């Protein structure tokens, strides 16, 4: 569940992910198992942990009071899975973007 809170930054309390009241640039999404389609709890996306359903949210760099087409590289990983790296370019009109990850189980 995503909601707006008063903390001033994106955070996860394991039950929900809240965005602060300040206007910033945020990327959120879900990390799932590519085989089962289920969310992966405690996966990391750029050092941020996912919640029990695999959801994550993070605040990213902005420029001049806007998101201004900045490009960000995000990496999702979890024990027992191959990591996945994706690049996202934020639009000029939206401060909230979604980027989902499907992680493949690691082969031994």
C-alpha positions in Angstrom: 0.0 0.0 0.0 1.3 3.4 -0.9 0.3 6.6 0.9 1.4 10.1 1.6 2.6 10.8 5.1 4.3 13.7 6.9 7.8 12.2 7.3 9.4 14.2 4.6 10.9 11.3 2.7 10.0 7.9 1.2 10.1 5.2 3.9 9.0 1.7 4.5 7.5 0.4 7.8 7.0 -3.1 6.5 3.2 -2.6 6.3 3.1 0.4 3.9 5.3 2.7 2.0 4.8 6.4 2.6 5.8 9.5 0.7 6.4 12.7 2.6 4.5 15.9 2.0 7.4 17.6 0.2 7.4 17.5 -3.6 10.3 15.4 -4.8 11.0 12.7 -7.4 10.1 9.2 -6.5 10.4 5.8 -8.1 8.3 2.9 -6.7 7.4 -0.5 -7.9 7.5 -4.2 -7.1 10.1 -6.9 -7.1 8.6 -10.3 -8.0 9.8 -13.9 -8.5 9.8 -14.3 -12.3 8.6 -17.9 -12.0 5.8 -17.6 -9.4 4.9 -14.0 -9.8 4.9 -13.5 -6.1 6.4 -10.4 -4.4 9.9 -10.9 -2.8 10.1 -9.7 0.8 13.4 -8.1 1.9 14.8 -7.8 -1.6 16.9 -4.7 -2.1 16.5 -1.9 -4.7 19.5 0.4 -4.4 20.0 -0.4 -0.7 16.2 0.0 0.1 14.4 -3.1 1.4 11.1 -4.2 -0.1 8.1 -4.8 2.2 6.4 -8.2 2.7 4.7 -8.0 -0.7 7.8 -6.9 -2.6 6.9 -3.2 -2.9 9.6 -0.5 -2.7 9.7 3.2 -2.9 12.7 5.6 -3.0 13.3 9.3 -3.4 15.8 10.2 -6.2 17.8 13.2 -7.2 15.9 16.1 -8.7 17.0 19.3 -10.4 15.6 22.9 -10.3 12.3 22.1 -8.6 11.5 19.3 -11.0 12.5 15.8 -12.1 13.8 17.2 -15.4 14.5 14.0 -17.4 17.1 12.7 -15.1 18.3 9.1 -15.7 18.7 6.7 -12.8 20.1 3.2 -12.7 18.4 0.8 -10.2 19.4 -2.7 -9.2 17.2 -5.2 -7.5 18.6 -8.2 -5.8 17.7 -10.9 -3.2 19.4 -14.0 -1.9 18.8 -17.0 -4.1 18.0 -14.8 -7.2 20.0 -13.2 -10.1 20.2 -9.5 -9.7 18.5 -7.2 -12.3 19.6 -3.7 -13.3 17.3 -1.3 -15.2 17.6 2.3 -16.3 14.7 4.7 -16.0 14.5 8.3 -17.2 12.1 10.5 -15.2 9.6 12.5 -17.3 9.4 16.2 -16.9 5.8 16.2 -16.0 5.6 13.4 -13.4 7.4 13.2 -10.0 6.2 9.6 -9.5 7.4 6.8 -11.7 7.0 3.1 -11.5 9.7 0.5 -12.2 9.0 -3.2 -11.6 11.6 -6.0 -11.4 11.2 -9.7 -12.1 14.1 -11.7 -10.6 15.1 -15.1 -12.0 16.0 -17.8 -9.4 19.8 -18.3 -9.3 21.0 -21.6 -10.7 23.5 -23.7 -8.8 
